[in-house]
Amino acid sequence: MLDAGHEIMILVPWYVNGDLVDDALVREEAARMRPQYMESVGEMDPIEAEMQLREWARDNVIERMLLKSAAFADPEPVPAEVIEKGLEAMNTQAGGKVSCGTRTSDDNIREQIETQYRIERLIHHVHSAVPAPKPKDIAELYKRNKSRFMTPELVHAAHIVKNIDEQHDEATARVGIESAMADLKSGIPFGEAADRHSDCAGNGGDLGWFPRGQMVEEFDNVVFNLPVGSRSDIFRSPFGFHIAMVIERRAEGIRAFKEIENEITAHVWQEKRQKALEEYLDELRAKAEIRQGKAAQ
């Protein structure tokens, strides 16, 4: 028997325009959302948090049901070649066609492909109605929010590393890094020596741009004190022996507008398209009959 303080939770089904909201889909959506969701709930009561998670998961499933219904209301058919190519890709990925009842039938897969295509086409139609931000608006946004575009000091560096780990002892690593240094002193370009000697060979040892704190302290202490175009002596880090070269450096400061104009434009445009989709879903919700209770007779 249950204690007096416990109650049995009876799940009353939900319906969207008369169609049952599949509780199994709600549980799957809640499971998908849970890892990220739990990071944001803080000290919320666990039961309340679980109830809120379930509510949000159900809302997501309902939105997909509304999108699917609207997508299939479009009389334009899905090209047969799209469905067949999708089926072929899924069969290839699964290692063959249906066998022994272990996979969804081809007809069901075709139905899934058509549904996904129709929904993506509908979302594309909603997004395509949103005009690109005007250049003057992007420039004004940049001027009003310059502090948001501050960047720390950055270094663009390359390195040669000889690892010290279970497979590589210190003596062997030391011989390897000294061989690399000998090549560099003989005039071999840094990138060529990196690809020849480094335990992280490829792309000439290029590490790209990075700020302080992204690499281990021993590495930062060297590269952030090297002049541009110069290389270090051999030095040690917890990973092993290194030789580093600084290719470029950027001082701390506000990024130039021309450097990030396209980035800002893409971000603003994506926000506008997301807002347009949310407004479209709100319209679908307003027109739909969404209720909890028994099925209509």
ChimeraX attribute file (.defattr): number of C-alpha atoms within 10 A of each C-alpha:
attribute: neighborCount
match mode: 1-to-1
recipient: residues
	/A:1	4
	/A:2	7
	/A:3	6
	/A:4	6
	/A:5	5
	/A:6	8
	/A:7	8
	/A:8	6
	/A:9	6
	/A:10	6
	/A:11	9
	/A:12	8
	/A:13	14
	/A:14	20
	/A:15	18
	/A:16	17
	/A:17	15
	/A:18	15
	/A:19	13
	/A:20	17
	/A:21	19
	/A:22	14
	/A:23	14
	/A:24	9
	/A:25	14
	/A:26	21
	/A:27	16
	/A:28	13
	/A:29	19
	/A:30	22
	/A:31	14
	/A:32	12
	/A:33	15
	/A:34	16
	/A:35	10
	/A:36	9
	/A:37	16
	/A:38	15
	/A:39	8
	/A:40	11
	/A:41	15
	/A:42	10
	/A:43	8
	/A:44	11
	/A:45	10
	/A:46	12
	/A:47	9
	/A:48	11
	/A:49	17
	/A:50	17
	/A:51	12
	/A:52	15
	/A:53	22
	/A:54	19
	/A:55	14
	/A:56	16
	/A:57	22
	/A:58	21
	/A:59	15
	/A:60	16
	/A:61	21
	/A:62	21
	/A:63	18
	/A:64	14
	/A:65	17
	/A:66	17
	/A:67	21
	/A:68	17
	/A:69	16
	/A:70	14
	/A:71	20
	/A:72	15
	/A:73	10
	/A:74	11
	/A:75	7
	/A:76	9
	/A:77	9
	/A:78	14
	/A:79	10
	/A:80	11
	/A:81	9
	/A:82	14
	/A:83	18
	/A:84	15
	/A:85	13
	/A:86	18
	/A:87	21
	/A:88	15
	/A:89	12
	/A:90	16
	/A:91	16
	/A:92	11
	/A:93	10
	/A:94	11
	/A:95	9
	/A:96	11
	/A:97	16
	/A:98	13
	/A:99	9
	/A:100	5
	/A:101	7
	/A:102	8
	/A:103	14
	/A:104	11
	/A:105	13
	/A:106	16
	/A:107	10
	/A:108	12
	/A:109	18
	/A:110	18
	/A:111	14
	/A:112	15
	/A:113	20
	/A:114	20
	/A:115	18
	/A:116	14
	/A:117	18
	/A:118	23
	/A:119	19
	/A:120	15
	/A:121	15
	/A:122	19
	/A:123	18
	/A:124	13
	/A:125	12
	/A:126	16
	/A:127	18
	/A:128	12
	/A:129	10
	/A:130	16
	/A:131	10
	/A:132	14
	/A:133	15
	/A:134	10
	/A:135	12
	/A:136	9
	/A:137	12
	/A:138	16
	/A:139	15
	/A:140	10
	/A:141	14
	/A:142	18
	/A:143	11
	/A:144	9
	/A:145	10
	/A:146	13
	/A:147	12
	/A:148	10
	/A:149	14
	/A:150	13
	/A:151	14
	/A:152	14
	/A:153	15
	/A:154	17
	/A:155	23
	/A:156	19
	/A:157	23
	/A:158	23
	/A:159	24
	/A:160	28
	/A:161	27
	/A:162	26
	/A:163	24
	/A:164	19
	/A:165	12
	/A:166	6
	/A:167	6
	/A:168	12
	/A:169	13
	/A:170	14
	/A:171	9
	/A:172	12
	/A:173	20
	/A:174	19
	/A:175	12
	/A:176	19
	/A:177	24
	/A:178	17
	/A:179	14
	/A:180	26
	/A:181	21
	/A:182	13
	/A:183	18
	/A:184	18
	/A:185	11
	/A:186	9
	/A:187	9
	/A:188	14
	/A:189	12
	/A:190	24
	/A:191	20
	/A:192	18
	/A:193	22
	/A:194	27
	/A:195	16
	/A:196	17
	/A:197	20
	/A:198	24
	/A:199	16
	/A:200	17
	/A:201	18
	/A:202	13
	/A:203	12
	/A:204	19
	/A:205	25
	/A:206	21
	/A:207	13
	/A:208	12
	/A:209	15
	/A:210	16
	/A:211	16
	/A:212	16
	/A:213	9
	/A:214	9
	/A:215	11
	/A:216	12
	/A:217	12
	/A:218	12
	/A:219	20
	/A:220	17
	/A:221	12
	/A:222	17
	/A:223	25
	/A:224	18
	/A:225	10
	/A:226	19
	/A:227	14
	/A:228	16
	/A:229	11
	/A:230	11
	/A:231	20
	/A:232	17
	/A:233	11
	/A:234	16
	/A:235	15
	/A:236	16
	/A:237	14
	/A:238	12
	/A:239	12
	/A:240	18
	/A:241	21
	/A:242	24
	/A:243	26
	/A:244	25
	/A:245	24
	/A:246	22
	/A:247	19
	/A:248	14
	/A:249	19
	/A:250	14
	/A:251	10
	/A:252	12
	/A:253	12
	/A:254	13
	/A:255	17
	/A:256	12
	/A:257	16
	/A:258	9
	/A:259	9
	/A:260	13
	/A:261	15
	/A:262	13
	/A:263	12
	/A:264	18
	/A:265	19
	/A:266	14
	/A:267	12
	/A:268	17
	/A:269	18
	/A:270	15
	/A:271	12
	/A:272	17
	/A:273	21
	/A:274	16
	/A:275	14
	/A:276	18
	/A:277	19
	/A:278	13
	/A:279	13
	/A:280	15
	/A:281	16
	/A:282	13
	/A:283	11
	/A:284	16
	/A:285	15
	/A:286	10
	/A:287	10
	/A:288	13
	/A:289	13
	/A:290	16
	/A:291	14
	/A:292	14
	/A:293	10
	/A:294	12
	/A:295	12
	/A:296	8
	/A:297	4
